[in-house]
């Protein structure tokens, strides 16, 4: 399980154009080119539970125990063998160290009766052979990768198993979760299969970095103990429904273990991708092609900006959608409290007539769009208000490609 690539102590714009959120001196920098494509309506294809877990069981029984009994058989233990050195190291338990191959282990869960299993892309990336063990069974099934999306760290596998061996989990709604709601994680930390832990939703709308360098938004933070090996496993609500895919942890000091801060990809993001991953093997994402900083009143005063809120464009990807629409980046560098920023760029104040005060709002708008959609940006340039129509492009496969 990888650690988050983002830290509030990361220097401003260190992940420029990469989609990673970084903050320093009140600024937020995001490349709004990492956004997921919502290609139509996705129908939940998993088998529902016969009744909410919270409504079942004998009086006095443990709800975690109920969830474990109801959902445990749908959780997968994944072994991904690789004979070649991995190009990227994310440090899940068993992942090859630099210089050699090996076996990475992780988690996943069954989503339908056709044998499709959801997991993290980083669990199976570069694997030559994948084996999946379901629930308490000792049988290891061969599996093939059906589709992957490094931008959201998702992968769909297909296992060779009979319908009787498959126990699909029901997908819930991550949007319905609130801070403080109880959650349960089932997975295989450090190779210890079918481990269950519990906790609460600690925070919502976090952002973490995906394997290809872009960011994943609306991430769920939990204090349920998840560790290397939990990657790809389900985060489950009190109704026994999957509301997230456990993907990353924040660690303290030099250790790689749990410190009570874990992150799960929201299931509503996953819903929008399942059909595309199964049918096309990949997902298209819309691309705006800028990096920018959120303007605060303090920063506006310090930099003598004409407005106290909005998004100042720091850089524009050459020949990208915003560049073609005439959006201009900053051309003058300034250092404030050790942080380098660019001044003189366009200030975005609205998108499609909707006022925006921070970069995350632009990200969310693009996140709901598709390649080819048009967005009208209201910008402030040289003291004048202008309009610019941007036709969203298709996002590059990685941050490195966006910078070429």
Kinemage of the C-alpha trace (Angstrom):
@kinemage 1
@onewidth
@group {chain A} dominant
@subgroup {mainchain}
@vectorlist {calphas} color= white
{ca unk a 1} P 0.000 0.000 0.000
{ca unk a 2} L 1.566 3.287 -0.998
{ca unk a 3} L 1.924 6.224 1.279
{ca unk a 4} L 0.200 9.386 0.121
{ca unk a 5} L 2.365 11.331 -2.287
{ca unk a 6} L 1.038 14.590 -0.901
{ca unk a 7} L 1.895 16.419 2.269
{ca unk a 8} L 0.849 19.773 3.607
{ca unk a 9} L 4.560 20.416 4.025
{ca unk a 10} L 5.284 19.817 0.338
{ca unk a 11} L 6.740 22.969 -1.293
{ca unk a 12} L 4.285 25.019 -3.301
{ca unk a 13} L 3.948 23.780 -6.881
{ca unk a 14} L 6.381 20.905 -6.358
{ca unk a 15} L 3.878 18.707 -8.189
{ca unk a 16} L 3.226 21.333 -10.820
{ca unk a 17} L 0.862 20.123 -13.540
{ca unk a 18} L 0.679 16.777 -11.800
{ca unk a 19} L -2.596 17.075 -10.006
{ca unk a 20} L -1.125 16.617 -6.545
{ca unk a 21} L -2.498 19.021 -4.009
{ca unk a 22} L 0.153 20.949 -2.140
{ca unk a 23} L -0.257 23.789 0.299
{ca unk a 24} L 2.124 26.412 1.612
{ca unk a 25} L 1.461 29.865 3.001
{ca unk a 26} L -2.250 29.506 2.341
{ca unk a 27} L -1.874 28.473 -1.324
{ca unk a 28} L -3.280 25.429 -3.048
{ca unk a 29} L -1.749 24.188 -6.285
{ca unk a 30} L -3.507 21.651 -8.453
{ca unk a 31} L -3.250 20.750 -12.103
{ca unk a 32} L -6.848 20.546 -13.218
{ca unk a 33} L -6.036 18.013 -15.859
{ca unk a 34} L -6.493 14.830 -13.910
{ca unk a 35} L -10.244 14.751 -13.848
{ca unk a 36} L -12.289 11.608 -14.190
{ca unk a 37} L -14.609 11.161 -17.162
{ca unk a 38} L -18.178 10.391 -16.284
{ca unk a 39} L -19.133 8.506 -19.383
{ca unk a 40} L -22.813 7.947 -18.861
{ca unk a 41} L -24.774 6.185 -16.149
{ca unk a 42} L -23.223 3.179 -14.459
{ca unk a 43} L -25.532 0.530 -13.043
{ca unk a 44} L -24.427 -1.271 -9.932
{ca unk a 45} L -23.861 -4.850 -11.042
{ca unk a 46} L -23.209 -6.397 -7.666
{ca unk a 47} L -25.624 -8.646 -5.830
{ca unk a 48} L -27.393 -6.847 -2.962
{ca unk a 49} L -27.455 -8.099 0.582
{ca unk a 50} L -30.767 -9.607 1.600
{ca unk a 51} L -31.095 -6.960 4.318
{ca unk a 52} L -28.959 -4.225 5.843
{ca unk a 53} L -26.395 -5.726 8.175
{ca unk a 54} L -27.418 -3.281 10.890
{ca unk a 55} L -30.914 -4.774 10.854
{ca unk a 56} L -29.799 -8.368 11.188
{ca unk a 57} L -28.349 -10.664 13.801
{ca unk a 58} L -29.260 -11.620 17.309
{ca unk a 59} L -29.798 -8.969 19.928
{ca unk a 60} L -26.512 -7.913 21.424
{ca unk a 61} L -24.433 -9.266 18.555
{ca unk a 62} L -21.467 -7.272 17.299
{ca unk a 63} L -22.138 -5.291 14.126
{ca unk a 64} L -18.514 -5.713 13.020
{ca unk a 65} L -18.954 -9.435 13.411
{ca unk a 66} L -22.141 -9.287 11.330
{ca unk a 67} L -20.433 -7.372 8.556
{ca unk a 68} L -17.500 -9.766 8.597
{ca unk a 69} L -19.801 -12.781 8.333
{ca unk a 70} L -21.868 -11.175 5.577
{ca unk a 71} L -19.046 -9.731 3.461
{ca unk a 72} L -15.931 -11.701 4.318
{ca unk a 73} L -16.421 -14.313 1.597
{ca unk a 74} L -16.529 -11.563 -1.035
{ca unk a 75} L -13.086 -10.225 -0.134
{ca unk a 76} L -10.137 -11.425 -2.202
{ca unk a 77} L -6.510 -12.131 -1.358
{ca unk a 78} L -4.440 -11.135 -4.396
{ca unk a 79} L -0.948 -12.330 -5.260
{ca unk a 80} L 0.674 -10.611 -8.235
{ca unk a 81} L 3.921 -12.138 -9.475
{ca unk a 82} L 6.381 -10.066 -11.439
{ca unk a 83} L 9.550 -11.352 -13.054
{ca unk a 84} L 10.871 -7.935 -14.055
{ca unk a 85} L 11.877 -4.978 -11.881
{ca unk a 86} L 8.957 -2.688 -11.132
{ca unk a 87} L 9.249 0.746 -12.735
{ca unk a 88} L 7.518 2.377 -9.787
{ca unk a 89} L 7.758 1.463 -6.115
{ca unk a 90} L 4.725 2.050 -3.917
{ca unk a 91} L 5.787 -0.180 -1.007
{ca unk a 92} L 2.780 -2.461 -0.597
{ca unk a 93} L 3.704 -5.532 1.410
{ca unk a 94} L 5.645 -7.975 -0.765
{ca unk a 95} L 6.075 -5.574 -3.688
{ca unk a 96} L 9.447 -6.101 -5.416
{ca unk a 97} L 12.280 -3.969 -4.149
{ca unk a 98} L 14.250 -2.054 -6.739
{ca unk a 99} L 16.477 -4.358 -8.774
{ca unk a 100} L 14.337 -7.489 -8.879
{ca unk a 101} L 10.956 -9.129 -9.328
{ca unk a 102} L 8.837 -10.802 -6.693
{ca unk a 103} L 5.287 -11.222 -5.471
{ca unk a 104} L 3.108 -8.313 -4.403
{ca unk a 105} L 0.152 -9.095 -2.190
{ca unk a 106} L -2.969 -7.042 -1.775
{ca unk a 107} L -6.723 -7.174 -1.426
{ca unk a 108} L -9.802 -6.834 -3.586
{ca unk a 109} L -13.481 -7.732 -3.618
{ca unk a 110} L -15.991 -9.422 -5.920
{ca unk a 111} L -18.485 -7.106 -7.630
{ca unk a 112} L -20.602 -9.460 -9.763
{ca unk a 113} L -21.396 -13.074 -10.578
{ca unk a 114} L -19.241 -12.959 -13.718
{ca unk a 115} L -16.118 -13.086 -11.591
{ca unk a 116} L -15.051 -9.446 -11.748
{ca unk a 117} L -12.897 -8.300 -8.833
{ca unk a 118} L -12.018 -4.692 -7.998
{ca unk a 119} L -8.609 -3.792 -6.611
{ca unk a 120} L -5.923 -1.108 -6.845
{ca unk a 121} L -3.914 -0.639 -10.004
{ca unk a 122} L -0.705 -0.518 -7.979
{ca unk a 123} L -1.401 -4.022 -6.607
{ca unk a 124} L -1.301 -5.672 -10.047
{ca unk a 125} L 0.791 -3.213 -12.059
{ca unk a 126} L 3.414 -5.038 -14.116
{ca unk a 127} L 2.310 -8.483 -12.939
{ca unk a 128} L 3.033 -11.489 -15.145
{ca unk a 129} L 0.775 -13.810 -13.184
{ca unk a 130} L -2.108 -13.090 -10.804
{ca unk a 131} L -3.739 -15.479 -8.342
{ca unk a 132} L -6.871 -14.685 -6.348
{ca unk a 133} L -8.098 -16.517 -3.251
{ca unk a 134} L -11.703 -15.787 -2.273
{ca unk a 135} L -12.961 -15.583 1.284
{ca unk a 136} L -11.969 -18.467 3.566
{ca unk a 137} L -11.269 -20.786 0.646
{ca unk a 138} L -7.807 -22.248 0.144
{ca unk a 139} L -8.280 -22.394 -3.626
{ca unk a 140} L -6.185 -19.930 -5.626
{ca unk a 141} L -7.862 -18.924 -8.895
{ca unk a 142} L -6.048 -17.623 -11.949
{ca unk a 143} L -7.030 -14.064 -12.817
{ca unk a 144} L -6.609 -11.768 -15.785
{ca unk a 145} L -6.535 -7.983 -15.828
{ca unk a 146} L -9.638 -6.695 -17.615
{ca unk a 147} L -8.959 -2.982 -17.268
{ca unk a 148} L -6.850 -0.500 -15.327
{ca unk a 149} L -6.955 3.204 -14.610
{ca unk a 150} L -3.754 4.525 -13.001
{ca unk a 151} L -5.395 7.963 -12.694
{ca unk a 152} L -7.727 6.640 -10.001
{ca unk a 153} L -5.561 3.660 -8.998
{ca unk a 154} L -8.251 1.160 -10.002
{ca unk a 155} L -8.099 -2.225 -11.683
{ca unk a 156} L -10.722 -4.803 -12.590
{ca unk a 157} L -9.719 -8.462 -12.657
{ca unk a 158} L -11.638 -11.492 -13.882
{ca unk a 159} L -11.211 -14.731 -11.965
{ca unk a 160} L -11.886 -18.250 -13.147
{ca unk a 161} L -14.352 -19.305 -10.465
{ca unk a 162} L -17.778 -20.906 -10.359
{ca unk a 163} L -20.853 -18.868 -9.386
{ca unk a 164} L -21.021 -20.756 -6.093
{ca unk a 165} L -17.537 -19.496 -5.234
{ca unk a 166} L -18.429 -15.858 -5.918
{ca unk a 167} L -19.997 -13.655 -3.261
{ca unk a 168} L -20.448 -10.151 -4.730
{ca unk a 169} L -20.505 -7.240 -2.334
{ca unk a 170} L -23.071 -4.492 -2.627
{ca unk a 171} L -21.830 -1.030 -3.562
{ca unk a 172} L -23.133 1.781 -1.390
{ca unk a 173} L -22.863 5.555 -1.733
{ca unk a 174} L -19.763 7.396 -0.606
{ca unk a 175} L -21.613 10.700 -1.027
{ca unk a 176} L -23.989 9.617 1.736
{ca unk a 177} L -21.179 9.202 4.272
{ca unk a 178} L -20.600 11.765 7.002
{ca unk a 179} L -17.683 12.402 9.301
{ca unk a 180} L -18.049 10.153 12.337
{ca unk a 181} L -19.930 7.368 10.536
{ca unk a 182} L -18.717 3.875 11.528
{ca unk a 183} L -16.797 1.858 8.928
{ca unk a 184} L -15.179 -1.570 8.675
{ca unk a 185} L -12.172 -2.619 6.602
{ca unk a 186} L -11.537 -6.200 5.508
{ca unk a 187} L -8.310 -7.162 3.818
{ca unk a 188} L -4.916 -8.811 4.067
{ca unk a 189} L -2.472 -6.531 5.893
{ca unk a 190} L 1.092 -7.843 5.753
{ca unk a 191} L -0.277 -11.003 4.148
{ca unk a 192} L -2.564 -11.822 7.090
{ca unk a 193} L -5.674 -12.837 5.172
{ca unk a 194} L -9.255 -11.959 6.122
{ca unk a 195} L -8.286 -9.387 8.739
{ca unk a 196} L -11.080 -7.088 9.902
{ca unk a 197} L -10.653 -3.703 11.557
{ca unk a 198} L -13.126 -0.966 12.413
{ca unk a 199} L -13.226 2.774 12.924
{ca unk a 200} L -14.985 5.867 11.686
{ca unk a 201} L -14.926 8.252 8.754
{ca unk a 202} L -12.323 10.734 9.988
{ca unk a 203} L -12.654 13.255 7.143
{ca unk a 204} L -14.067 13.626 3.658
{ca unk a 205} L -12.948 15.259 0.412
{ca unk a 206} L -9.267 14.529 0.886
{ca unk a 207} L -6.961 14.334 -2.141
{ca unk a 208} L -4.205 11.794 -2.722
{ca unk a 209} L -1.761 11.153 -5.546
{ca unk a 210} L -2.385 8.347 -8.029
{ca unk a 211} L 0.340 6.067 -9.439
{ca unk a 212} L 0.647 8.170 -12.602
{ca unk a 213} L 1.260 11.374 -10.655
{ca unk a 214} L -2.210 12.913 -10.987
{ca unk a 215} L -4.607 13.340 -8.070
{ca unk a 216} L -7.690 11.524 -6.856
{ca unk a 217} L -10.344 13.727 -5.289
{ca unk a 218} L -13.150 13.252 -2.754
{ca unk a 219} L -11.115 10.613 -0.934
{ca unk a 220} L -12.387 9.219 2.378
{ca unk a 221} L -10.077 9.402 5.395
{ca unk a 222} L -10.547 6.759 8.080
{ca unk a 223} L -8.944 5.708 11.341
{ca unk a 224} L -9.831 2.048 10.754
{ca unk a 225} L -6.473 0.273 10.838
{ca unk a 226} L -5.282 -0.365 7.284
{ca unk a 227} L -1.729 -1.360 6.453
{ca unk a 228} L 0.369 -2.526 3.499
{ca unk a 229} L -1.604 -5.437 2.027
{ca unk a 230} L -4.992 -3.793 2.622
{ca unk a 231} L -4.611 -2.057 -0.750
{ca unk a 232} L -7.632 -2.735 -2.940
{ca unk a 233} L -9.820 -4.035 -0.142
{ca unk a 234} L -13.260 -2.709 0.770
{ca unk a 235} L -14.152 -0.003 3.254
{ca unk a 236} L -17.669 -0.906 4.374
{ca unk a 237} L -20.459 1.071 6.021
{ca unk a 238} L -22.783 -0.102 8.793
{ca unk a 239} L -25.201 -1.467 6.183
{ca unk a 240} L -22.586 -3.852 4.845
{ca unk a 241} L -22.106 -1.820 1.652
{ca unk a 242} L -18.767 -0.924 0.105
{ca unk a 243} L -18.243 2.848 0.222
{ca unk a 244} L -14.538 2.974 -0.600
{ca unk a 245} L -11.449 1.091 -1.762
{ca unk a 246} L -8.597 1.231 0.739
{ca unk a 247} L -5.580 2.578 -1.114
{ca unk a 248} L -3.056 4.564 0.878
{ca unk a 249} L -1.899 5.324 4.390
{ca unk a 250} L -0.137 8.179 6.106
{ca unk a 251} L 2.762 6.928 8.204
{ca unk a 252} L 4.794 8.515 10.944
{ca unk a 253} L 8.541 8.556 11.439
{ca unk a 254} L 10.443 5.831 9.616
{ca unk a 255} L 7.772 3.164 9.970
{ca unk a 256} L 5.375 1.908 7.315
{ca unk a 257} L 2.568 0.839 9.622
{ca unk a 258} L -0.780 2.295 10.546
{ca unk a 259} L -0.953 5.498 12.570
{ca unk a 260} L -4.701 5.932 12.284
{ca unk a 261} L -4.745 7.802 8.981
{ca unk a 262} L -5.861 5.810 5.966
{ca unk a 263} L -7.386 6.805 2.661
{ca unk a 264} L -10.030 5.100 0.518
{ca unk a 265} L -11.049 5.899 -3.049
{ca unk a 266} L -14.771 6.795 -2.926
{ca unk a 267} L -17.049 4.181 -4.417
{ca unk a 268} L -18.991 6.834 -6.345
{ca unk a 269} L -15.811 7.508 -8.328
{ca unk a 270} L -15.501 3.784 -8.954
{ca unk a 271} L -19.111 3.459 -10.128
{ca unk a 272} L -18.436 5.918 -12.933
{ca unk a 273} L -15.582 3.754 -14.201
{ca unk a 274} L -16.650 0.111 -13.825
{ca unk a 275} L -18.436 -0.205 -17.169
{ca unk a 276} L -15.609 1.508 -19.073
{ca unk a 277} L -12.967 -0.646 -17.419
{ca unk a 278} L -14.837 -3.843 -18.258
{ca unk a 279} L -15.821 -2.892 -21.814
{ca unk a 280} L -12.842 -0.782 -22.917
{ca unk a 281} L -10.081 -1.714 -20.519
{ca unk a 282} L -9.386 1.925 -19.704
{ca unk a 283} L -11.054 5.213 -18.764
{ca unk a 284} L -10.924 8.574 -20.506
{ca unk a 285} L -10.456 11.657 -18.332
{ca unk a 286} L -11.090 15.282 -19.156
{ca unk a 287} L -8.096 17.645 -19.184
{ca unk a 288} L -7.943 21.387 -18.577
{ca unk a 289} L -4.173 21.737 -18.645
{ca unk a 290} L -3.327 24.385 -16.059
{ca unk a 291} L -1.835 24.681 -12.605
{ca unk a 292} L -3.084 27.397 -10.316
{ca unk a 293} L -3.148 28.816 -6.835
{ca unk a 294} L -6.094 29.663 -4.624
{ca unk a 295} L -6.151 33.355 -3.736
{ca unk a 296} L -6.775 34.310 -0.121
{ca unk a 297} L -7.342 37.778 1.284
{ca unk a 298} L -3.932 37.676 2.953
{ca unk a 299} L -2.179 36.678 -0.248
{ca unk a 300} L -4.098 39.240 -2.281
{ca unk a 301} L -2.874 41.963 0.054
{ca unk a 302} L 0.711 40.691 0.095
{ca unk a 303} L 0.853 40.450 -3.702
{ca unk a 304} L -1.281 43.517 -4.405
{ca unk a 305} L -3.756 41.476 -6.427
{ca unk a 306} L -6.909 43.160 -7.786
{ca unk a 307} L -9.271 40.618 -6.119
{ca unk a 308} L -9.340 38.842 -2.770
{ca unk a 309} L -10.566 35.493 -4.062
{ca unk a 310} L -10.335 33.366 -7.173
{ca unk a 311} L -7.665 31.200 -8.809
{ca unk a 312} L -4.487 32.654 -10.260
{ca unk a 313} L -3.067 30.665 -13.184
{ca unk a 314} L 0.529 29.661 -12.508
{ca unk a 315} L 1.356 27.632 -15.605
{ca unk a 316} L -0.418 26.546 -18.766
{ca unk a 317} L 0.463 23.316 -20.572
{ca unk a 318} L 1.843 24.157 -24.009
{ca unk a 319} L -0.636 23.272 -26.770
{ca unk a 320} L -3.078 22.078 -24.121
{ca unk a 321} L -6.781 22.963 -23.967
{ca unk a 322} L -6.310 26.149 -21.933
{ca unk a 323} L -3.350 27.255 -24.029
{ca unk a 324} L -5.424 26.895 -27.202
{ca unk a 325} L -8.180 28.965 -25.576
{ca unk a 326} L -5.739 31.782 -24.860
{ca unk a 327} L -5.410 31.392 -21.101
{ca unk a 328} L -2.212 33.090 -19.915
{ca unk a 329} L 0.111 31.971 -17.128
{ca unk a 330} L 2.246 34.052 -14.821
{ca unk a 331} L 5.496 35.441 -16.183
{ca unk a 332} L 7.059 37.015 -13.102
{ca unk a 333} L 8.470 34.972 -10.242
{ca unk a 334} L 8.294 36.094 -6.649
{ca unk a 335} L 9.375 34.407 -3.444
{ca unk a 336} L 7.222 34.811 -0.374
{ca unk a 337} L 8.403 33.214 2.862
{ca unk a 338} L 10.544 30.814 0.866
{ca unk a 339} L 7.765 29.884 -1.556
{ca unk a 340} L 8.141 30.719 -5.224
{ca unk a 341} L 4.997 31.846 -7.033
{ca unk a 342} L 4.330 33.283 -10.464
{ca unk a 343} L 2.538 36.584 -10.871
{ca unk a 344} L 0.875 38.179 -13.849
{ca unk a 345} L -1.251 35.220 -14.888
{ca unk a 346} L -4.995 35.259 -15.552
{ca unk a 347} L -7.226 35.121 -12.500
{ca unk a 348} L -10.183 32.761 -12.926
{ca unk a 349} L -13.248 34.039 -11.089
{ca unk a 350} L -16.027 31.882 -12.564
{ca unk a 351} L -16.634 28.751 -14.648
{ca unk a 352} L -19.808 28.600 -16.751
{ca unk a 353} L -21.120 31.520 -14.725
{ca unk a 354} L -20.488 29.751 -11.421
{ca unk a 355} L -18.314 31.755 -9.060
{ca unk a 356} L -15.139 29.961 -8.018
{ca unk a 357} L -13.033 30.891 -5.023
{ca unk a 358} L -10.557 28.013 -4.906
{ca unk a 359} L -8.849 25.574 -7.222
{ca unk a 360} L -10.707 22.584 -5.818
{ca unk a 361} L -13.950 24.012 -7.204
{ca unk a 362} L -12.478 24.108 -10.702
{ca unk a 363} L -11.279 20.543 -10.217
{ca unk a 364} L -14.763 19.387 -9.232
{ca unk a 365} L -16.323 21.066 -12.271
{ca unk a 366} L -13.861 19.423 -14.641
{ca unk a 367} L -14.269 16.180 -12.712
{ca unk a 368} L -17.898 16.040 -13.808
{ca unk a 369} L -17.082 16.724 -17.453
{ca unk a 370} L -15.893 14.627 -20.393
{ca unk a 371} L -13.230 15.189 -23.041
{ca unk a 372} L -14.734 17.465 -25.696
{ca unk a 373} L -16.975 19.372 -23.298
{ca unk a 374} L -16.680 23.161 -23.314
{ca unk a 375} L -16.211 25.367 -20.258
{ca unk a 376} L -16.528 29.152 -20.278
{ca unk a 377} L -13.946 30.687 -17.957
{ca unk a 378} L -14.427 34.197 -16.627
{ca unk a 379} L -10.973 35.682 -16.156
{ca unk a 380} L -9.490 38.905 -14.929
{ca unk a 381} L -6.528 40.143 -16.993
{ca unk a 382} L -4.844 43.527 -16.689
{ca unk a 383} L -7.798 44.841 -14.728
{ca unk a 384} L -10.346 43.789 -17.376
{ca unk a 385} L -12.892 40.982 -17.231
{ca unk a 386} L -12.769 38.602 -20.197
{ca unk a 387} L -14.382 35.333 -21.281
{ca unk a 388} L -12.543 32.317 -22.672
{ca unk a 389} L -14.103 29.059 -23.889
{ca unk a 390} L -11.969 25.977 -23.262
{ca unk a 391} L -12.661 22.692 -25.037
{ca unk a 392} L -11.518 20.014 -22.617
{ca unk a 393} L -8.993 17.546 -23.943
{ca unk a 394} L -8.134 13.975 -23.023
{ca unk a 395} L -5.724 13.759 -20.176
{ca unk a 396} L -2.238 12.352 -20.812
{ca unk a 397} L -1.340 9.002 -19.299
{ca unk a 398} L 1.038 10.527 -16.787
{ca unk a 399} L 2.299 13.781 -15.344
{ca unk a 400} L 5.532 13.367 -17.258
{ca unk a 401} L 3.682 13.225 -20.579
{ca unk a 402} L 1.743 16.389 -19.728
{ca unk a 403} L 5.028 18.227 -19.284
{ca unk a 404} L 6.614 17.102 -22.539
